[in-house]
């Protein structure tokens, strides 16, 4: 099990936009705070589903990722640790 930093920003409808520092193409949304982890895990799994590899994921905490500190470009950011077990697409099939 690896752990990844995600940044969550509240949206106008009461939900959250989810992004991963250093990986602009990996995003998701959650309609409530309770869905943040599952939606973020789904976004990470989607990367691997389309012939991605664990190297396409953001750096994990286990690989030395540090908490994001340059948050001035975000609106009311929450930094959330997302647990996720990377499984390559070929293994999942």
N, C-alpha and C positions, 0 to 999 in steps of 0.2 A: 504494500500500500504506500503510495506516495501522496504528498500534500502540496498543493499549489496555491499561490496567492491570487485572489480575484479582487477586483475593485467593483463595488456596487454603488450606483448612483440612483437616488429616488427619481421616479418620473412623475409627471403631473397627475396621473391616474391612481397613484398610491402603490405602484409596483416599483420595480428596479431594473435598470440596465446593468448587465454584467459584462465585464471585460477582463482580460488578462494582461498584465504589464509585459511589454515586449513582444506581444503576439496580437497585432492589430486585427487580424482576421478571425480571431476566436472570440465570439460574442454570444450573448443570449439575453433573455429577459425573464423576469419572474413577476407574477401578479401579486405576490405577497412575500414578506421576509421569510416565511416558512418554506418557500419554494426555491430560495436562492441556491442552496447546496445541490439539490437534485437537478435544477436547470443548468448549473455550471458543470456538473458531472456529465450531463447529456451533451453539452457543447464540446467538452474534451473527448468524449466517446465518438462524436461525429467526425472529428479530425482523423481518428484512427479507422473509422468505417470506410472512408474513401481512399484506401491504400496509403494512408499516412503511417508514420512510424512514431514511436515514442519520442524520437528526436524532433518531431514537428510540434510537440507540446511545449508549453512554457517550461523554463527550468523549475524543477521541484525544490522544495525545502531540503530534501535529502541530498540533492545535488548542489546545495550551497546557495540557493536563491535567498536573497535578503528581502525583508519587508519593503514594499515601495514607500518612499519618503517624499518624492517629488509629486505631490498631489494637487498643486495649484491649478492644474488644467481641468480638474474634476469639480463637479457641483455636489457638495455635501457627501464626499466619498466615505464609504465603509470598506475597510480591508477585511476580507473574509478568507479563512483558510479552508480550502476545498480538498477533502480526502478523495483519492481516485486511484484505482488500480489499472494502469495501462495494460491493455491487451491488444496485440497487433491484430489487424483485420483477418489475417489468415488463421490465427488461433481461434478467433471468435466464431468463425464459420463452421 
